[in-house]
């Protein structure tokens, strides 16, 4: 366990916002996490956990202690003829875990390639892309309870997964810290190419019978062509969730906007791409000072180098207000605001 007072967090968040924390504690094991949670400053002062820093926007200095999660490790815990169960430390880089599984032909998470962040953040956000959500392959989640340091194992159903949602954002928010995730993956994987962009990318490459590596490679190419690299241009990926609207509102909007895309959900609501809504407001590639929407993807808000967190948040609120004014749809932030 390493402790650093007065630590800058600029290199620890993908927006590259320059803020400081009163103290940074780096932990590498579940036992070190328990030790950190027993410290007086954690018991009495403000604190937070930071993983890959890819889904967070700091709007000010953090007056408290940041626990940096670096719990690593990938292991097979059991297998049968068709499936294998993999346990990964919550501090593992998500994309590196995906590549580890793809290289061993363990299927189920290849569509989630190149999503930034740590493995432990996946269940919290129920990350998803290209027709797959992480809940589809999670067997269980292990977490340390903040109050007493006990280990709690939550089954898939106990995680209460929803669209970019889980119990960790609600009932257990601030009450536990994820230390590992168990995934149930296929040893005889069937690829999911239902998402149009993947089909097109595979066809372009002349691949007729794709394997999971082909799908992973296709997703990586797509994401790199559409999304800016956080190491080159600060961002946190998609800033807003894709809103789900009532069918009546969608049909009303379609009368005035014939090309509006919509995808029916199990609930009967219609999911509308937030990026499309933002683009229709003329905001794709719009820049205000040191921040703006990306030129190729309106859903991504970027830091051109010196933006403060408040600048970025103010711009995001402006974007949401424009969408609401034109379409009557409220955009919900996917990025966590601190």
N, C-alpha and C positions, 0 to 999 in steps of 0.2 A: 504494500500500500504506500503510495507516494503522495505527499502533501505539498502544495505550492500556494503560498499566500499572494494575494493581489495579482492574479493571473489573467492575462488577456485571453479572450475567447475567439479572437478573429480567425484563427486557423482551425477552430473547432466547430464552425458553423458554415454551411455551404453558401450562404448569402455573403459571407466575408465581411459581416458587420463588425466594426471594431468596438467591442465593449469589454469590460472587466468584471471579474467575479472576486468577491472578498477572499475566497479560498477555492482551490481545485484539488479534489482528492481522486486519484486514479486507482481503480481497483481491478484486479486480474482474476480473482476467484470469488466464489460464493462466500467463503469464510472471511475474506477481506471485506466484502460488502457488509456482512454481519458486524464486523469490527467497526466499520465506518458508521453504521447506523446506531451504534452504541455510544458514539462520541457526544459529549455535552452540547457542542454547537449544533449537531443535527437534532438533538432532542429539544433544543430551545430556540433555534434560529431558523430562518428561511433556508430551504435547500431544494435542489432539483437534480434529476439524472439526465445526463447527456450521453448519447450514443454516437451515431455518425454525424449528428448535427444537420441532417439533410431535410428536416421537416419542421424547422423552427425559425422564427424571426425575433431577434432581440431588439427591443425598442429603447432599451436603456441599460445601464450597468446593472449587473445582478448583485444586489446587496444580500449576499448569503453564500452558501457553500454549494458548489457544483460537484456532483459525483460523476466522474467520467468512467463509463463502463467499457472495460477491455477484457471481459471474460471470454476466453477463446476455447476452442476444442470442437472437433467433429468426430463422432463415433457411431458405429453400427451397434444397435442394442438387441435387435432380433431380426429374423427373417423367416419367410416360408417360401413356397414354390413361386408365388406371384408377387409378393411385396417385401420390402425391406424398411425397417424403422431406423431413422437416423436422428441422433440427438446432437444439437448444435448449441454452443455457448451463445448467449445473447449479444456478446460483443463481437462476434464474427461479422465481417463485412458481408452483406447479403449477396452481392454479385459473386463474390469468391465462393460462397457456399453453393450457389447455383451452378457455377462452372465445375466445382468438385463433383456434384451429382451428375451433371451432363456427361462429364468425362468417364464416369462409371456406368453410364446408361441407366441411371435411376430416374424415372420419369415422373413429372407432375409439376415441376416449378420452372421448366425451361421457358415458358411464356413470360415469366417474371424476370428475365435477364435484364441486367444493367439498371435496375431500379436502385437508386442510391440509398445509403443508410445501413443500419446494423440489423442483424437478424432479430434481435429483441424488439425492435420497433415494428416489425412486420405484423404480429398479432394485435398490437395496440391499434394500428391503423387499418388492419385487415387489407393490406396492400393488394392491388389487383391491376391487371393489364392484359389486353389482347385475349379476352374471353376467360381469364382464370383469376381466381382470388386465392389468397394464401389459406383461407379457411378450408378450401377444398382438400388440402393435404395435411393439415395440422391434426395430430393425434392428441397432444396435450401440451400444456404450458406449465413450466415450473417457476414459481415466484417466491421471493422472500417477503414475508409480511413485515412492514415497517415497525409496527407496534411492539412485537416481541421477538423478531428474528426467526420465526418458525418458517418452515418450508411448506408451501401449499401447491398441490398439483391440481390444475384445472383441466377437465376434459374439454373436448371441442365444444360440446353443447353448453358447458358451463361458461364458456367465454362469451356467449351471447353475441356472436358475430352478426354484423349488418354491413350495409354499404359504407366502407371506410369507417367502420365503427366496431366497438367491442365493449365488454364490461370494464376494460381497463381505462376507458374514457369516462366512465360514469361511476358505478358503485365502488370500484376498486381504485379510482384515480387518487394518487398520492398515498395509497394504503399498501401498495406492494411494488416490488421491483422484479421484473422478469430476469431470470438467470439462465434459462435454457428453454429450448423448444424441441419437441419431438415431432418429426414428420413421417408420415406413412407414404412411401413412394413405390411406384410400380417397377418391377424387374422386367416386365414385358410391356413397355409403354406404348400407348396409342396416342399419336400426336393430335393436338387440337389446333387445327388451321382454319377454324370457322371465322376468325376475324379477317376481314377482307384484305387489309394491308399485308398480312402474312402470306395469304394466297398469292397476291400479286408479286411479292418479293421472291417467293419460291419459283413462281413461273418465270420471272425475269432471270433467275439463276439456272433455269432449265432443270429444276429438281422435280421429278414426278412422284417419287415415293420417298418423302422426307422422313428422317429420323429426328430424335429430339435435339441432336446437335445442329441439324439443318434449321430447325425452328428457332433455337437459341441464337444462332448466327443471324438469321433473318430479323429477329426482334432487335438484336444489337445494331444491325445496319439501319433499321427504321428509326430507332430512338436516336442514334447519332446524327441522322439526317434531319431530324425534327427538333431536337432538344439541345440546348447549349451545354457544354461541359462546364460544371461548376468550378473546376480548377482554372478555367480561362475566363469565365463570366459568371459572377455570383448569382445563384438562383436556388430555389428549393423545389424545382419541378413544377407540377401543377399547383397553382396557388389556391384555386377554388375547386370544390366538388362539382360534378355534373349534377345539376338540379333535377329532381323528379317532380313533375307537375301533374295535376289532375287532368284527366282526359278532356274535359270540357274546355279548360284553358288552352290545352294544346291545339284542339280543333279550332278554337277562336284565333289563335296565333297563326295557324296554318292558312286560314282564309286570307290573312293579310301578308303572310310570308310563305309562299308556296314551296320554297326550297328548305324550310326548316326541318332538320333531321330529328327523328324521335325513335326511341326504342322502348317497346312495351315491357314493363317489369311484372314479376309475379304478383305484385300488389295491385296491378291494374293501372298504376301510374305510368307516365311516359317520361323516360330519361332523355333530357336534351343536352347536347354537348355545350359546356360552358364556353369553350373556345370559340364555337360558332357564334354564340350570342355576343361575345366581346368583339369579335371581328365585324359583325354586322353594325356595331356602334361606331365603326371606323377607328377602333383603338389598337388594331394589330400593328405592332412596330412603333407605337406612339411613345415618345420620350418626354419626360418632364424632369429637367435638371439631371440628376445622377441616376435616375431610375426610369423604368418604362416596361412595356410589354415587348417580348422578343419578336424580332422581325419575321420569324418563321412559324411561331406558335404563340397565339394570343393569350393562351392560358398560363403562360410562363412569365412571371414578373422578374426582371433582372436588376442587378446592381452593376452599374457601369464603372464602378471602381471606388467611389467615395461616398456612396449614399449612406445615410443613417437609417436605422431601423424605422424611425418615425417617418422619414421621407417615403420609404417603401410602403409602410402601412397606410399613410395618407393617400398615396397613389392607388393602392388596392381598393380603398374605400371609394375613391372617385370612380374607378372602373365599375365597381358593384352598383354605385348610384346611377351610372349611365345605363346599365343593363336593366335595372329596376324601372327607370323612367320610361324606357322604350318598350319593354316586354312585360312589365309587371311581375318579374321573377326576381326573387331574392337569392343572391349567390352566397353560399356558405363557405367560409375559408377552410381549406384543407390543412393549411400550415398553422402550426401552433404559435400563438403570439405571447411573448413574454415581456 
